[in-house]
Amino acid sequence: MSPLLISIAAFVGVAALVGGLAMLFRSPADAKIEDRLAVLTGGKSAIAAKGRLKDSVLTVPLDTTYNVLELFLAKFKNLSLLFEQADTTMTPSRFLAISGGLAFAAAVTTIFARVHPGFIPFAALGAGVLPLMWLVMRRKRRLKAFAKQLPDALELMSRALRAGHSLGAGFHLVSEEMNAPIGTEFGRVFEEQNLGIPFEQALDSLTDRVPNLDLRFFSTAVVLQRTTGGDLAEILDKIGYLVRERFKIWGAVQALTGEGRLSGIVLLALPPVLFAAVYRLNPEYVSVLFTDPMGKKMLAGGVVLQLLGALVIRKIINIKV
């Protein structure tokens, strides 16, 4: 490998690390304090000024959810929300610094391992994406746990309402009797209400932090009941029953699509594993894909076909319930 290319890679890596460390030590505490003071004094916070809280729970469609790509690409303005949904104290600046550091370390390791230069971008990209994968898995695991706890929380609130407690006391009871994440989230709604934030706005914040369709049904029912009246305890019982039945159907769908998921994993993992095995046995045989023009086209075509196959398999086995 040419010394010039190594020098350029080292310069880019060091610049990325310096920039990441600068962002790491840049504290966003001042903006958070200003937002809290604005909420307590009745003014608009910086988050509300950006439009995050401008939509009411009654004006947003029930099935509206935020996917990871939208949260990550929306000029990083919702990246803090992604960390909040994953329940981590890591800041976006620290996250980007860790991603850049891992990418640089992987690139340097690949260079010193004297591997083919064509593997350097893939190694850097794979290592840089690892923190994002960890964050997405953590977020998905937390949202899944919240969805499993929601029927029990609704039944607990329904019994509390029938016993004569208020709705706020029901939220407080869930926060004390149930574990995280639902206990933490409902307790936060209770504390926000006590601090003077309107109840509808607290529910809006809850549905933003937890993009769950059943929770949006619950929030809409609560807001409507506070506006028009009605038996909220009975509504909560029906929503809890609906959630449990949906879990039963979802379990049946998962059992029926298990073979398709396993086949998809095998088919998607087979080409990279076979490529690594052949490269280990005969590197010169595989290096044609990186040196010959036709080999580069075949490699690019194979990657594109792999991505298309992954999308088709995901579309087949991803059945919404």
Buried (B, 14 or more C-beta within 10 A) or exposed (E): EEEEEEEEBBEBBEEBBEBBBEBBEEEEEEEBEEBEEBBEEEEEBEBBEEEBBEEEBEEBEBEEEBEBEEBBEEEEEBBBBBBBBBBBEEBBBBBBBBBBBBBBBBBBBBBEEEBBBBBBEEBBEBBBBBBBEBBBEBBEEBBEBBBEBBBBBBBBBBBBBBEEBEBBBBBBBBBEEBEBBBBBBBBBBBBBBEEEBEBBBBBBBBBBBBBBBBBBBBBBBBBBBBEEEEEBBEBBBBBBEBBBEBBEEBEEBEEEBEEEBEEBEEEBEEBEEEBEEEBEEEEEEBBEBEEEEEBBEEBEEEEEEBEEBEEEBEEEBEEEE
